[in-house]
């Protein structure tokens, strides 16, 4: 990290022109990704996935099975990468960690009273500590949207900084729940607050609110990451989550990433897809690229 | 966020292992003849001179076809055909005229892919632009004007609008099909007949349009298309039986035309050169403004009369804007126009490339700091890297003269008064762009900028319903919208 970072005034973060953002996104979607660049992109996508299950009805068995899938996406095709991480509730971290030993696949845990974040400071801290003690490599926290929308930016900043302190070496992803922030200006503001407070990743959504990740919202966040990088020399990662379930859309996200932040971000160290059903669609496309025919979804394991 | 002291050496790198594989547009479906004749009185006829000239693909330098060269006799034949057709066409009800124009619009949509591919082959613009902008917009001009054909009395109440007669139209090479549509559609809607000459380097889509018009069943002689260079154009301008000249092209030729027709009662509209100011204020949405700068100057290789070729940036954001602009330029793909991923295609002709390179030399000699993107360009064909001239000053020739290529001059300003003065301090007045988050600032500037079109927080947006045209040496008369119908009517 650069020696000294001057905190900006978060009340006057840069403005965003929604029409301009949408036009730029439309340009990304006209890029034609074919043949070897498609295959390469698809494998990159697999390797960037945070395979996710965040349900009240999650069981040890389900998490175990998902972890196996994370390491063995589709053994019929040799040479496929693993996913980047599995993403689970704190109570499932232990079982996930055990299942993934030696695989290189990380365990990410949501925390801070996910998904609403409606709890006390102490509970959010202990929630995070619990996940870390059980072996979480990464923490996906949610911001207090209520305080943010109230204009209480210092509160949001301090909360992120406090969780970052608890995280230590574990990487911190900060979820904005952009579907609740209502404007792109707010998305930009939240991005700046989170990055200056120490976030290693910024993330769009919990997946519990619609709309979840969209390309315009992600572009605003990528541009915020770019400005932060210009200003501080520190790279911050990006994780769109929820709503990305097709290969085509995921490839368009990669195009957007490539043309906004460049090659350095094109790895799972700096970019993740939070998704549960994306992996199988990508696998289906990879099989199609390899064999020339589509297989039905029955040929791909669902975990 | 964007003050000078906060900018570090952090550098984005857009060279990645993940490259886009070539994605060439299929051109197997188009049909082109080896030789094209003149379209007069509803049929293709051999030129009187028997002379033909070649048209080339500027990206590959390969010959595509031969085009007939029309002389005075051919033009006379075309004008006579148009005059004869005028008798019936002008008496046709507006509703019937509208039907024909609608039919042309629909046929153009049906053949959109073919038109897009040929436009790109002949002119060098990227297939993305021909496909997404030129061809759909050309069809929209026909649709829009078709709708007015039977409503002229309502458009100009109590004025008893009547057509002028035979109109001569001369169009440039930067938007060959779009300019043809832009000229022909309102002329027909108003009840005139047409003799149109496309530019000599880009005649093909106009000739394909001639085929389409023939297929549409439009009465013979209502639209005549004669091909050739300056001499053919002069024959149209000087023909005694033409009632109106509509010209889009260079200011020099525009002046020549105005001189030629002085003393006659021919009507005239001119849409000429430009050197637009694109003004970025500190409070603008910077990333979107950078995108607007790119669209403003690199759209269609900068071959756009309304291109935002003079960038004015408020000094407090100049560093960050230029840094972002340079990064954005690194992601522009220059190359094969037929590739669907190409952003900037080929320069239209060798001649134009020489002119652009000459201006780049002038800019260097004048002491402006040059920056070009590091992209690879094909070794064959006419290509030019996107280029910036930083620290340009108002008295530089690169700031005063129209370059008509992907070359942008950058100046900074401090106050609104200063930027208005500099923006207006130019012989041209076609267009301008203003980027700010403040609505009041936009209205203040639109009133004070001497430009026919002022875009706010966007650039190079075109719509058939919106009038387009210039002040000063950018010409006079408006095209598009109701204003665009007026020059084709006796009101």
Boltz contact constraints between the chains, C-beta under 6 A:
constraints:
  - contact:
      token1: [A, 8]
      token2: [B, 1]
      max_distance: 6.0
  - contact:
      token1: [A, 14]
      token2: [B, 1]
      max_distance: 6.0
  - contact:
      token1: [A, 15]
      token2: [B, 285]
      max_distance: 6.0
  - contact:
      token1: [A, 15]
      token2: [B, 437]
      max_distance: 6.0
  - contact:
      token1: [A, 16]
      token2: [B, 285]
      max_distance: 6.0
  - contact:
      token1: [A, 17]
      token2: [B, 285]
      max_distance: 6.0
  - contact:
      token1: [A, 17]
      token2: [B, 288]
      max_distance: 6.0
  - contact:
      token1: [A, 17]
      token2: [B, 457]
      max_distance: 6.0
  - contact:
      token1: [A, 20]
      token2: [B, 288]
      max_distance: 6.0
  - contact:
      token1: [A, 20]
      token2: [B, 291]
      max_distance: 6.0
  - contact:
      token1: [A, 24]
      token2: [B, 291]
      max_distance: 6.0
  - contact:
      token1: [A, 31]
      token2: [B, 341]
      max_distance: 6.0
  - contact:
      token1: [A, 32]
      token2: [B, 23]
      max_distance: 6.0
  - contact:
      token1: [A, 32]
      token2: [B, 340]
      max_distance: 6.0
  - contact:
      token1: [A, 32]
      token2: [B, 341]
      max_distance: 6.0
  - contact:
      token1: [A, 34]
      token2: [B, 21]
      max_distance: 6.0
  - contact:
      token1: [A, 34]
      token2: [B, 23]
      max_distance: 6.0
  - contact:
      token1: [A, 35]
      token2: [B, 21]
      max_distance: 6.0
  - contact:
      token1: [A, 36]
      token2: [B, 21]
      max_distance: 6.0
  - contact:
      token1: [A, 37]
      token2: [B, 20]
      max_distance: 6.0
  - contact:
      token1: [A, 37]
      token2: [B, 21]
      max_distance: 6.0
  - contact:
      token1: [A, 40]
      token2: [B, 18]
      max_distance: 6.0
  - contact:
      token1: [A, 223]
      token2: [B, 287]
      max_distance: 6.0
  - contact:
      token1: [A, 229]
      token2: [B, 10]
      max_distance: 6.0
  - contact:
      token1: [A, 230]
      token2: [B, 10]
      max_distance: 6.0
  - contact:
      token1: [A, 231]
      token2: [B, 6]
      max_distance: 6.0
  - contact:
      token1: [A, 233]
      token2: [B, 8]
      max_distance: 6.0
  - contact:
      token1: [A, 233]
      token2: [B, 10]
      max_distance: 6.0
  - contact:
      token1: [A, 259]
      token2: [B, 331]
      max_distance: 6.0
  - contact:
      token1: [A, 262]
      token2: [B, 12]
      max_distance: 6.0
  - contact:
      token1: [A, 262]
      token2: [B, 13]
      max_distance: 6.0
  - contact:
      token1: [A, 262]
      token2: [B, 14]
      max_distance: 6.0
  - contact:
      token1: [A, 263]
      token2: [B, 13]
      max_distance: 6.0
  - contact:
      token1: [A, 263]
      token2: [B, 16]
      max_distance: 6.0
  - contact:
      token1: [A, 264]
      token2: [B, 13]
      max_distance: 6.0
  - contact:
      token1: [A, 266]
      token2: [B, 16]
      max_distance: 6.0
  - contact:
      token1: [A, 266]
      token2: [B, 18]
      max_distance: 6.0
